Amino acid sequence: MSLIIRGAHVVSPKEKIDKPLELHIRSGRIAGLYDKGKAPAKIDPDAKVIDAGGLVLTPGLIDMHVHLREPGFEYKETIATGTKAAASGGFTSVACMANTFPVNDSASVTRYITGKAEKEACVNVFPVGAMTMGLKGERLCEYGDMRDAGCVAVSDDGRPVMDAAMMRRVMEYAKTFDLLCISHCEDEALAHGGQMNEGAKSTVLGLTGIPCAAEEVMVARDVLLAELTKCRLHIAHVSTKGALRIIKNAKKRGVNVTCETAPHYFMLTDDDITDYNTNYKVNPPLRSKEDKKAVIAGIKDGTIDVIASDHAPHHDDEKRAPFMYAAFGISGIQTVLPLTLSLVQSGVISMSDLVMKLSCQPAGILGLAGKGVIKVGACADLTLIDTKKAFTLQTGDIVSKGKNSPFIGRELKGCAQAVFVSGKRISI
Ligand code: DOR
């Protein structure tokens, strides 16, 4: 089956492409890339032609921080519903975190996920295995087995590895298998069971605050341990100015560290928490205006390599609770693209920077060969974007089972028009 995408403006920074091109796809791979008027006149008579005039075509977007919740929490999300939401958000690949039930801490759970994904996922699913058994921070998992079963990284995301000596072992062992360590940086003692950012707003609302230092001391520790072990370290969901200062400095010193943020950290602050709306409850918490400014600066200057959703769908019952008892998390996979496009619209980054942070760099950091590129012979994972379509996000638009988004009711501009996984158009 062949496919022709005609009229799109192609943005693929790895190949330095930023111009209109006609794309020919055959047997799931990119077969030709032609300048206007240069495409062969003779085409496969069965080829399906897509008119993509006015749209932007990019390498398939990759969300490297997603909670698909399966196995165990299928009432929140499943591999089928989570990947459907991913496709609607413009993503052709996702990396799914290990805080499932059972935890993805063994090759058999990893194989359960990849097996299910093969049958039920509409986009590529790359499991992230746990660093420690049961995410308890006490015993290492069998990284070699898990890597052979399909894990692309290890992380106890959702929980920090509190013991520094244990984290050192995690990094040393991960390095043996060339596995990326994705660190959830939170000092539990400093976070002290808090509910939101520590500051004037937490005092006004009477909620326990989580200081920025709870994140920063762990970022500093993990950077030092990565320096010691020479392990590849990726800091998840960075939310503070201080954490970015540490990461920027570490990068300058040559430490093998990368990081991501999520759109809520460049769009919202703790001041947005009004009426105890639990859709704003997330971990790390929404921070101050100064932190938000620093996150935007980090995206602009390249300290932040990746923008990921930290898609954390929850059941209504877990969010319809007093703020203190509600679950942490934002169902965000469908709003990453429009919210990141807002940074392009306001001139903070270029479209090519957006593609770097939503496709090329996640592919590079996770080591996904052949992803994040548009070149002849590569797998045809592609995203077609309408950068101009304006809409107001409604609960009913959210494809994920988790409707817990603070962006409901917000005017957004730009969204995915189509996604192709190995040349196959996924209905969105
Ligand atoms: O808000 C969050 N929710 N942060 C995390 O680190 C975990 C996630 C979840 O699994 O719900």
Residues whose N, C-alpha, C, O or C-beta is under 5 A from the ligand:
A	BS01	DOR	H67 D157 G158 V282 N283 P284 A312 F328 G329 I330
